[in-house]
Amino acid sequence: MSTVTEVQALLRFLSQEAKVPVPLAMSCVKELQKATLTTPDLLAKTSLSNIQPIFTDEKIAKQILAAAKRVTKKRTSSAAGGTTPSPSKRRKNSYSNPEHTLSPSEFEASLALPSLDSPITDNELGKVTLYTNRAPLVVAFCVQLLKYTMPSQPLSARLSLAQAVMSTGAKSKAVYLGIQSGKSAEDEGWGEGQPVVRVMGRDVSVLRRWGYEMNDSPADGEAGEVITKKEDAEHGNNVAIAAASPSLPSTANADTQTTATLASQDTIKPDPTEPADSPTLWALNLETLRSTNAPPPVSSSVTAAYTSSLPIHDPHSARSYLLKSFPSPSPPPAEGLKKQPSKTAQQREEKERNLALLLHALDLVFRSWIDVIGAREMDKRAWGWYVRVRPEVEPGQAGWGGKGEVKLESVLALRR
């Protein structure tokens, strides 16, 4: 098996069978190759202790091991003449809406990201250096950018949208480098007819969350998305294809919403003239839609706000990815001495502290620009700002998942 084919198969297993976030899977491919754990069969035969150091998260490591054993067992059964469940049975209740006990405010609180517990000067902040790869930096940029370009969106929406931007970008890059082949779900039209928002210059298909409201006031900043309607030429009805303004009641006819499938898309753009009480959004995971071969839901009720059965980019996955992705550079060991492994608790605290510092630095950047250039222009510039501070890696496939230094001094230099 060639290296490229091997990587493609491994990424497919991790993202589709083991449900590992695509960027996390991509960043761990090299380590899996070094450990000779490049197929489900090899992963199924190893122990949890060999997988966990690569992914750091015990829950994800267990997830991968269970998926590897499941896939291997399924192949063995098929080879022996066994049967596997039909696709229709596997897809049953794909978008079920179980009841949940968490209120929207409690759910948002469960996603809280680290913050600074004491003031820090610019001089102190500028001395901080992180060691990471590019994908989590994209997520961090998006999460903080959306506080200002779409201030009506809560943290769950910002994490979901940020994960989508990073995942679709990573998929496109993998195809460009020849690591993956074939068209993406977006290129195949799985997002056709869905409302989209633009984040860091990229269109993201979204799902509206009707009735998802919190008592807390949204963050300060410009108002977010604009409600867009499209005239259905065939039936002569106004069909809501995006909801981000109170001009459309939340009690819109359910049948009309369900049948709203349009040949073209409109982009919901930040607009300072619109009120900041837009319906909350999820970012649709088009790759999941394609893999289940199921039609996309048009909207999500509040009772479905937290269900993992929806084809969305999970905010918990994005949060977990951020929490584990920003260690400090390790100093070289003294000559003749081996590098001492850090304690897990200390590593976790360091990464969370570094994430808080990075988010604070980004917040300072976006806050300095929002009142000067507005949300639309800041969204356009954000990708260029990211490129200026992202870690340097080797070109081509050699740099895939590669890590490098991110200096917060360079991030602060982006301020107006």
C-alpha positions in Angstrom: 0.0 0.0 0.0 1.4 3.3 -1.0 1.9 6.0 1.6 -0.7 8.3 0.1 -3.3 5.5 -0.1 -2.5 4.4 3.4 -3.0 7.9 4.7 -6.3 8.3 2.9 -7.6 5.1 4.3 -6.4 6.0 7.8 -8.0 9.4 7.7 -11.2 7.9 6.4 -11.3 5.4 9.2 -10.6 8.0 11.9 -13.1 10.6 10.7 -15.9 8.3 9.6 -15.7 5.2 11.7 -14.0 6.6 14.9 -15.7 10.0 14.7 -12.5 11.8 15.3 -12.5 15.5 14.2 -10.8 15.8 10.9 -8.2 18.3 11.9 -7.2 16.2 15.0 -7.0 13.1 12.8 -4.8 14.9 10.3 -2.5 16.2 13.0 -1.9 12.7 14.4 -1.2 10.8 11.2 2.5 11.1 11.4 2.6 9.8 15.0 0.4 6.9 14.0 2.8 6.1 11.1 5.8 6.2 13.5 4.0 3.8 15.8 3.0 1.5 12.9 -0.7 1.9 13.7 -1.9 2.8 10.2 -4.9 0.4 9.8 -7.9 -0.6 11.8 -6.5 -4.1 12.1 -3.3 -2.8 13.7 -5.1 -0.4 15.9 -7.5 -3.2 17.1 -4.5 -5.4 18.1 -2.8 -2.7 20.1 -3.6 -1.5 23.6 -5.1 1.7 24.8 -1.8 2.7 26.3 -0.2 2.9 22.8 -3.0 5.1 21.4 -3.6 7.5 24.2 -0.1 9.2 24.1 -0.8 10.1 20.4 -4.2 11.6 20.9 -3.7 12.7 24.6 -7.5 12.4 25.3 -8.4 9.1 26.9 -12.0 9.3 25.7 -10.9 9.7 22.0 -8.3 6.9 22.4 -11.0 4.6 23.7 -13.3 5.7 20.8 -10.6 4.8 18.2 -9.8 1.4 19.8 -13.5 0.5 19.9 -14.1 1.6 16.3 -11.0 -0.4 15.2 -12.3 -3.5 16.9 -15.8 -3.0 15.5 -14.5 -2.5 11.9 -12.2 -5.5 12.2 -15.0 -7.7 13.6 -17.3 -6.6 10.8 -14.8 -7.5 8.2 -14.2 -10.9 9.7 -18.0 -11.5 9.8 -18.4 -10.5 6.2 -15.5 -12.7 5.1 -17.2 -15.6 7.0 -20.5 -15.0 5.2 -22.1 -13.0 7.9 -24.4 -10.0 7.3 -24.1 -6.4 8.3 -27.0 -4.1 9.1 -28.6 -2.4 6.0 -27.9 1.3 5.5 -31.5 2.1 6.1 -31.3 0.5 9.6 -28.0 2.3 10.4 -29.5 5.6 9.4 -32.7 5.1 11.4 -33.3 8.0 13.9 -30.2 9.8 12.5 -31.8 13.1 13.4 -33.7 12.0 16.5 -34.5 14.7 19.1 -34.0 13.2 22.6 -35.1 15.3 25.6 -32.3 17.0 27.5 -32.2 18.4 31.0 -29.7 21.2 30.3 -31.1 24.7 29.7 -29.5 26.7 26.9 -27.6 28.7 29.5 -26.3 25.6 31.2 -25.3 24.1 27.9 -23.3 27.2 27.0 -21.7 27.2 30.4 -20.5 23.6 29.8 -18.6 24.9 26.8 -16.7 27.7 28.6 -13.2 28.3 27.4 -10.3 29.2 29.7 -9.9 32.9 30.5 -7.3 34.9 32.4 -7.8 35.0 36.2 -5.6 38.1 36.6 -4.6 41.1 34.4 -1.6 40.8 32.1 0.4 43.5 30.5 1.1 43.7 26.8 4.8 43.2 27.5 4.1 40.0 29.5 1.7 38.7 26.8 4.2 39.5 24.0 6.8 37.2 25.6 4.5 34.1 25.3 5.3 31.6 22.6 3.1 28.6 21.7 3.9 25.4 19.8 1.1 24.1 17.7 0.0 23.2 14.2 -2.1 25.4 11.9 -5.6 23.9 12.3 -6.3 24.8 15.9 -5.0 28.3 15.3 -7.7 28.6 12.6 -10.4 27.5 15.2 -9.1 30.0 17.8 -9.2 32.8 15.2 -12.7 32.0 14.1 -14.1 31.7 17.7 -12.8 35.1 18.7 -13.6 36.7 15.3 -17.3 35.7 15.5 -17.7 37.5 18.9 -17.5 40.7 16.8 -18.8 39.7 13.4 -21.8 37.7 14.6 -22.2 38.9 18.2 -25.7 37.4 18.5 -24.3 33.8 18.2 -23.5 32.1 21.5 -20.3 30.1 22.2 -21.8 26.8 21.0 -22.5 28.4 17.5 -19.1 30.0 17.3 -17.3 26.7 18.1 -19.5 24.8 15.6 -18.8 27.4 12.9 -15.1 27.5 13.7 -14.8 23.8 13.4 -16.6 23.9 10.0 -14.2 26.5 8.6 -11.2 24.5 9.8 -12.5 21.1 8.6 -13.5 22.2 5.2 -10.2 24.0 4.7 -8.3 21.0 5.8 -10.2 18.8 3.4 -9.5 21.1 0.5 -5.8 21.2 1.4 -5.6 17.4 1.7 -7.1 17.0 -1.8 -4.7 19.7 -3.1 -1.7 18.0 -1.7 -2.8 14.5 -3.0 -3.3 13.1 0.5 -7.0 12.6 -0.1 -8.7 12.1 -3.4 -12.2 12.8 -4.8 -14.6 15.7 -4.4 -15.7 17.0 -1.0 -19.3 16.8 0.0 -19.6 20.5 -0.6 -18.3 20.2 -4.2 -20.7 17.4 -4.8 -23.6 19.7 -3.9 -24.6 18.3 -0.4 -25.0 21.9 0.8 -27.1 23.0 -2.1 -30.2 25.0 -1.0 -28.9 25.4 2.6 -28.5 28.8 4.1 -24.8 29.8 4.5 -22.8 32.3 6.5 -19.4 33.6 5.6 -16.6 33.2 8.2 -13.0 34.2 7.4 -13.9 34.4 3.7 -15.4 30.8 3.6 -19.0 29.9 3.1 -20.4 27.6 5.8 -23.7 25.8 5.4 -25.8 26.2 8.6 -28.8 24.9 10.4 -31.1 27.2 12.3 -31.9 26.5 16.0 -35.4 27.8 16.6 -36.4 28.7 20.1 -32.8 28.5 21.4 -32.7 31.5 23.7 -30.8 32.5 26.8 -31.4 35.2 29.4 -27.9 36.4 29.1 -27.2 39.5 26.9 -25.0 38.9 23.8 -21.5 40.2 23.6 -21.0 43.8 22.5 -20.3 44.4 18.9 -22.0 44.8 15.6 -25.2 43.0 14.7 -24.9 39.7 12.9 -26.6 38.0 10.0 -29.4 39.3 7.7 -32.6 37.4 7.1 -32.9 36.3 3.5 -36.0 35.2 1.7 -36.3 33.8 -1.8 -39.3 33.8 -4.0 -40.2 30.2 -5.0 -40.8 30.7 -8.7 -42.8 27.4 -9.1 -45.2 27.9 -6.2 -45.1 31.6 -5.8 -44.5 31.4 -2.0 -41.9 33.2 0.1 -39.6 30.5 1.5 -37.2 31.4 4.3 -33.8 30.1 3.5 -31.9 31.8 6.3 -33.0 33.2 9.6 -31.1 35.9 11.3 -33.5 38.7 11.9 -36.7 39.2 13.9 -38.5 40.1 10.7 -39.3 36.4 10.3 -41.4 35.0 13.3 -40.0 32.0 15.0 -43.4 30.3 14.5 -42.9 30.1 10.7 -44.9 27.3 9.1 -43.1 24.0 9.7 -44.2 22.5 6.4 -42.8 25.5 4.5 -39.5 25.1 6.3 -39.3 21.4 5.6 -39.9 21.7 1.9 -37.5 24.7 1.4 -35.0 23.4 -1.1 -33.6 26.0 -3.5 -31.3 25.7 -6.4 -29.1 28.6 -5.2 -27.7 29.9 -2.0 -27.7 33.3 -0.3 -24.9 34.3 2.1 -25.9 35.7 5.4 -23.5 38.6 5.8 -22.8 40.7 8.9 -24.7 43.9 8.7 -24.5 46.7 11.2 -28.0 47.8 10.3 -29.6 44.6 11.5 -30.7 43.8 15.1 -28.5 41.5 17.1 -31.1 38.9 18.0 -30.7 36.4 15.2 -31.7 32.8 15.6 -28.8 30.6 16.8 -27.0 28.5 14.2 -25.2 25.1 13.9 -22.7 24.5 11.2 -23.8 21.6 9.1 -21.3 18.8 8.6 -21.8 18.0 4.9 -19.4 15.0 5.1 -21.6 13.4 7.7 -24.6 14.1 5.5 -22.9 12.4 2.6 -21.8 9.4 4.6 -25.3 8.7 5.9 -26.9 9.6 2.6 -29.7 11.4 4.4 -31.5 14.6 3.5 -30.3 17.6 5.5 -32.7 18.9 8.2 -33.9 22.4 7.6 -34.0 23.6 11.2 -33.4 22.3 14.7 -35.9 22.6 17.6 -34.6 23.6 21.0 -35.1 20.1 22.3 -32.6 18.9 19.6 -30.1 21.6 20.6 -27.6 19.3 22.2 -28.1 16.0 20.3 -25.1 14.4 18.7 -27.4 12.7 16.2 -27.7 15.9 14.2 -25.3 16.2 11.2 -23.4 19.2 12.7 -19.9 20.2 13.7 -20.0 19.4 17.4 -19.0 22.3 19.6 -17.6 19.9 22.3 -15.2 18.5 19.7 -14.0 22.0 18.8 -13.6 22.9 22.5 -11.7 19.7 23.3 -9.4 20.3 20.3 -8.6 23.8 21.5 -7.9 22.7 25.0 -5.2 20.2 24.0 -3.5 22.0 21.1 -1.4 24.8 22.6 1.6 23.7 24.6 4.6 25.7 25.1 7.8 24.9 23.2 9.8 22.2 25.0 13.3 23.3 25.9 16.0 21.0 24.5 17.3 18.5 27.1 20.7 19.0 28.6 23.5 17.2 26.8 23.6 13.6 27.7 20.2 13.6 29.4 16.9 12.3 28.1 13.9 14.5 27.9 11.8 14.1 31.0 8.1 13.4 30.3 5.8 16.1 31.8 3.0 15.1 34.1 -0.4 15.0 32.5 -2.0 17.5 34.9 0.8 20.0 34.4 0.5 19.6 30.6 -3.2 20.2 30.7 -2.9 23.3 32.9 -0.2 24.7 30.6 -2.2 24.2 27.5 -5.3 25.7 29.0 -3.4 28.7 30.3 -1.8 29.2 26.8 -5.2 29.0 25.2 -6.5 31.7 27.5 -3.6 33.9 26.6 -4.1 33.3 22.9 -7.8 34.1 23.0 -7.1 37.2 25.0 -4.5 38.4 22.4 -6.9 37.7 19.6 -9.7 39.5 21.4 -7.4 42.6 21.7 -6.8 42.5 17.9 -10.4 42.2 16.9 -11.6 44.7 19.4 -9.2 47.3 18.0 -10.6 47.0 14.5 -14.3 46.4 14.8 -15.5 50.0 15.3 -13.1 51.2 12.6 -13.7 48.8 9.6 -16.9 47.0 10.6 -17.8 43.3 10.6 -17.8 42.6 6.8 -14.3 44.1 6.3 -12.9 42.5 9.4 -14.1 39.1 8.2 -12.3 39.7 4.9 -9.0 40.6 6.5 -9.0 37.9 9.2 -7.6 35.2 7.0 -4.7 37.4 6.0 -4.0 38.1 9.6 -4.0 34.4 10.4 -1.5 33.8 7.6 0.9 36.4 9.0 1.1 34.6 12.4 0.6 30.9 11.6 3.4 28.5 12.4 6.0 27.8 9.6 6.0 24.3 8.3 7.6 22.4 5.5 5.9 22.8 2.1 3.8 20.0 0.5 2.9 16.7 2.1 6.0 16.9 4.4 4.4 19.8 6.3 1.0 18.1 6.7 0.1 18.3 10.4 3.5 19.9 11.1 4.0 22.1 14.1 5.8 25.3 14.7 6.0 28.4 17.0 3.3 31.0 17.3 4.5 34.2 19.0 1.8 36.3 20.7 4.0 39.3 20.1 3.2 38.8 16.4 -0.5 38.4 17.2 -0.5 41.7 19.2 1.2 43.4 16.2 -2.0 42.9 14.2 -3.8 45.5 16.3 -4.8 48.7 14.7 
